[in-house]
């Protein structure tokens, strides 16, 4: 998780504060301290997942690239970065990845993550099937990579939102401590890192 917060996440948090839906962090938070949850509606989650997808693909600056091409031996797969979608249900995050290759043309891969719900919170834990839903010719070769990419995007999104909320006493951005999906929305709980994570401020002596 990088400490460089995407401007899209920072603008969202600033807008939430101006609308008085989210308080400002009055002071740097101490390790293990949690902040009030940040809520994303379904459309917002889709927009921010696409931001995370670009960053996960190495596109940290504004770019006109709408897809990336994965190469493995003689196989190639184009993955869209601008048409990814998120659907939220109680305890479930459904990520759809539009892809294309010579064998299938345009296709859609679906990855479903089971996460915490309002009645059964589970921290930042998520589970999914090793094999996503989609055409066998794509899933047979790219299934695990697509699942990993989808999770990297979800984690990048929730980490970016948490990081935009504020910093801890050591200057590290906050991290997500809990992720809940319920009623078509996502709730992210930011937390100050524990001492074993992030910059400690300790100096190595020669």
FENCOR-V797368 format. One record per pair of residues at least 12 apart in sequence whose ideal C-beta (glycine too) atoms are under 8 Angstrom apart, sorted by sequence separation. I is the first residue (numbers start at 1). J is the second residue. If there is no record, write none. Layout:
# FENCOR-V797368
I,J  I,J
This chain:
# FENCOR-V797368
67,79  84,96  96,108  97,109  114,126  131,143  134,146  162,174  163,175  176,188  177,189  23,36  67,80  68,81  84,97  96,109  97,110  113,126  114,127  130,143  162,175  176,189  177,190  22,36  66,80  67,81  84,98  96,110  97,111  113,127  114,128  130,144  132,146  162,176  176,190  177,191  66,81  67,82  83,98  95,110  96,111  113,128  132,147  161,176  162,177  175,190  176,191  22,38  65,81  66,82  94,110  95,111  112,128  131,147  159,175  174,190  175,191  66,83  80,97  94,111  95,112  111,128  112,129  130,147  159,176  174,191  175,192  21,39  79,97  80,98  94,112  95,113  129,147  132,150  158,176  174,192  175,193  79,98  80,99  93,112  94,113  128,147  174,193  79,99  92,112  93,113  172,192  78,99  92,113  111,132  112,133  158,179  172,193  16,38  59,81  77,99  78,100  92,114  93,115  110,132  111,133  175,197  77,100  78,101  91,114  92,115  109,132  110,133  128,151  169,192  170,193  57,81  77,101  91,115  109,133  110,134  166,190  168,192  13,38  76,101  91,116  109,134  126,151  165,190  168,193  172,197  75,101  76,102  91,117  108,134  162,188  172,198  54,81  90,117  107,134  161,188  162,189  163,190  172,199  53,81  90,118  107,135  126,154  158,186  162,190  170,198  171,199  91,120  109,138  161,190  162,191  170,199  109,139  158,188  168,198  170,200  50,81  53,84  104,135  107,138  170,201  12,44  50,82  93,126  104,137  50,84  103,137  104,138  124,158  49,84  99,134  103,138  111,146  12,48  101,137  111,147  49,86  101,138  109,146  113,150  46,84  113,151  8,47  9,48  46,85  99,138  111,150  8,48  46,86  111,151  45,86  113,154  9,51  8,51  45,88  99,142  42,86  6,51  42,87  6,52  42,88  49,95  99,146  6,55  97,146  97,149  124,176  2,55  97,150  124,177  126,179  123,177  124,178  95,150  123,178  124,179  4,60  122,178  123,179  121,178  95,153  95,154  121,180  77,138  93,154  116,178  118,180  116,179  117,180  77,141  115,179  116,180  117,181  118,182  77,142  115,180  116,181  117,182  118,183  75,141  115,181  75,142  79,146  72,141  84,153  72,142  79,149  70,142  70,145  93,181  92,181  91,181  90,181  91,182  89,181  90,182  56,149  88,181  90,183  93,186  88,182  89,184  53,149  56,152  88,184  56,153  88,185  88,186  52,152  53,153  56,156  52,153  55,156  52,154  52,155  53,156  49,153  52,156  49,154  52,157  55,160  51,157  49,157  52,160  48,157  51,160  45,157  48,160  48,161  40,161  38,161  38,162  38,165  35,165  35,166  33,168  29,166  31,168  28,166  29,167  30,168  31,169  28,167  29,168  30,169  35,174  25,165  28,168  29,169  25,166  28,169  37,178  45,186  24,166  25,167  42,184  22,165  28,171  34,177  37,180  41,184  42,185  41,185  29,174  40,185  39,185  40,186  39,186  40,187  13,161  39,187  40,188  12,161  38,187  39,188  37,187  38,188  9,160  13,164  37,188  38,189  8,160  9,161  12,164  13,165  37,189  38,190  36,189  1,155  6,160  9,163  10,164  35,189  1,156  5,160  9,164  34,189  35,190  34,190  35,191  34,191  1,159  5,163  33,191  34,192  5,164  32,191  33,192  3,163  32,192  31,192  1,163  29,191  30,192  31,193  32,194  29,192  31,194  28,192  31,195  5,173  3,172  3,173  1,175  3,198
